[in-house]
Amino acid sequence: MVNNTQKKISVVLMALALGYLLLSFQLPAFPYAIVDSDVLPKGLGFLLLILSILLFIEKKTTNQQDKPALDKKEIKILLITLGLILAYIVLLEPIGFVLDTMVFLIVTTRILGYQNWKITISVSVIFTLVLYISFNYLLNIYLPQGILPF
């Protein structure tokens, strides 16, 4: 039963990967770019295709359970994380990248079970600022500033 479901999911993923690759090969090429804008989409498409093929040919081992059990707590955490991702996307422009990303990382880390506030806050602040500085000042790709003046 699981093996049959696994094969069906892998076929759907293969179709998605092929469609994604088809669209990524239609991206325009830039003549003077060292790394073109289609490298990442093509790489992700091929990776998805390879992984879906591996999922299709994977044999079921005797140690795997027939039906993985998800309890209500895990489903709740999954739905809350999905809600946080959607809220992050919606609030990115109005609040800005720096504040939105810091709050998202702190709240998501706490929901997923990490309890050390010092490390959570310091990692979210340092990671966000390094990304913001790298994109805005090194790559000249401007991220949404939102309510912050910089």
Contacts in CASP RR format, 6 or more apart in sequence:
PFRMAT RR
TARGET T0000
AUTHOR 0000-0000-0000
METHOD contacts of the structure
MODEL  1
MVNNTQKKISVVLMALALGYLLLSFQLPAFPYAIVDSDVLPKGLGFLLLI
LSILLFIEKKTTNQQDKPALDKKEIKILLITLGLILAYIVLLEPIGFVLD
TMVFLIVTTRILGYQNWKITISVSVIFTLVLYISFNYLLNIYLPQGILPF
1 66 0 8 1.000
1 67 0 8 1.000
2 60 0 8 1.000
2 64 0 8 1.000
2 66 0 8 1.000
2 67 0 8 1.000
3 60 0 8 1.000
6 55 0 8 1.000
6 56 0 8 1.000
6 58 0 8 1.000
6 60 0 8 1.000
7 56 0 8 1.000
9 55 0 8 1.000
10 52 0 8 1.000
10 53 0 8 1.000
10 55 0 8 1.000
10 56 0 8 1.000
11 52 0 8 1.000
11 56 0 8 1.000
13 48 0 8 1.000
13 51 0 8 1.000
13 52 0 8 1.000
13 55 0 8 1.000
14 49 0 8 1.000
14 52 0 8 1.000
14 53 0 8 1.000
14 56 0 8 1.000
16 48 0 8 1.000
16 52 0 8 1.000
17 45 0 8 1.000
17 46 0 8 1.000
17 48 0 8 1.000
17 49 0 8 1.000
17 52 0 8 1.000
18 49 0 8 1.000
20 41 0 8 1.000
20 44 0 8 1.000
20 45 0 8 1.000
20 48 0 8 1.000
21 42 0 8 1.000
21 45 0 8 1.000
21 46 0 8 1.000
21 49 0 8 1.000
23 41 0 8 1.000
24 38 0 8 1.000
24 41 0 8 1.000
24 42 0 8 1.000
24 45 0 8 1.000
25 38 0 8 1.000
25 42 0 8 1.000
27 37 0 8 1.000
27 38 0 8 1.000
27 41 0 8 1.000
28 37 0 8 1.000
29 36 0 8 1.000
29 38 0 8 1.000
30 36 0 8 1.000
30 37 0 8 1.000
77 111 0 8 1.000
77 112 0 8 1.000
80 111 0 8 1.000
81 108 0 8 1.000
81 111 0 8 1.000
81 112 0 8 1.000
84 104 0 8 1.000
84 107 0 8 1.000
84 108 0 8 1.000
84 111 0 8 1.000
87 104 0 8 1.000
88 100 0 8 1.000
88 101 0 8 1.000
88 104 0 8 1.000
91 100 0 8 1.000
92 100 0 8 1.000
92 144 0 8 1.000
93 144 0 8 1.000
93 146 0 8 1.000
94 146 0 8 1.000
94 147 0 8 1.000
95 103 0 8 1.000
95 146 0 8 1.000
95 147 0 8 1.000
96 143 0 8 1.000
96 144 0 8 1.000
96 145 0 8 1.000
96 146 0 8 1.000
96 147 0 8 1.000
96 148 0 8 1.000
97 128 0 8 1.000
97 131 0 8 1.000
97 132 0 8 1.000
97 143 0 8 1.000
97 144 0 8 1.000
97 145 0 8 1.000
97 146 0 8 1.000
98 128 0 8 1.000
98 129 0 8 1.000
98 132 0 8 1.000
98 145 0 8 1.000
98 148 0 8 1.000
99 146 0 8 1.000
99 147 0 8 1.000
99 148 0 8 1.000
101 124 0 8 1.000
101 127 0 8 1.000
101 128 0 8 1.000
101 131 0 8 1.000
102 124 0 8 1.000
102 125 0 8 1.000
102 128 0 8 1.000
105 120 0 8 1.000
105 123 0 8 1.000
105 124 0 8 1.000
105 127 0 8 1.000
105 128 0 8 1.000
106 120 0 8 1.000
106 121 0 8 1.000
106 124 0 8 1.000
109 120 0 8 1.000
109 123 0 8 1.000
109 124 0 8 1.000
110 120 0 8 1.000
114 120 0 8 1.000
131 143 0 8 1.000
132 143 0 8 1.000
135 141 0 8 1.000
135 142 0 8 1.000
135 143 0 8 1.000
136 142 0 8 1.000
136 143 0 8 1.000
END
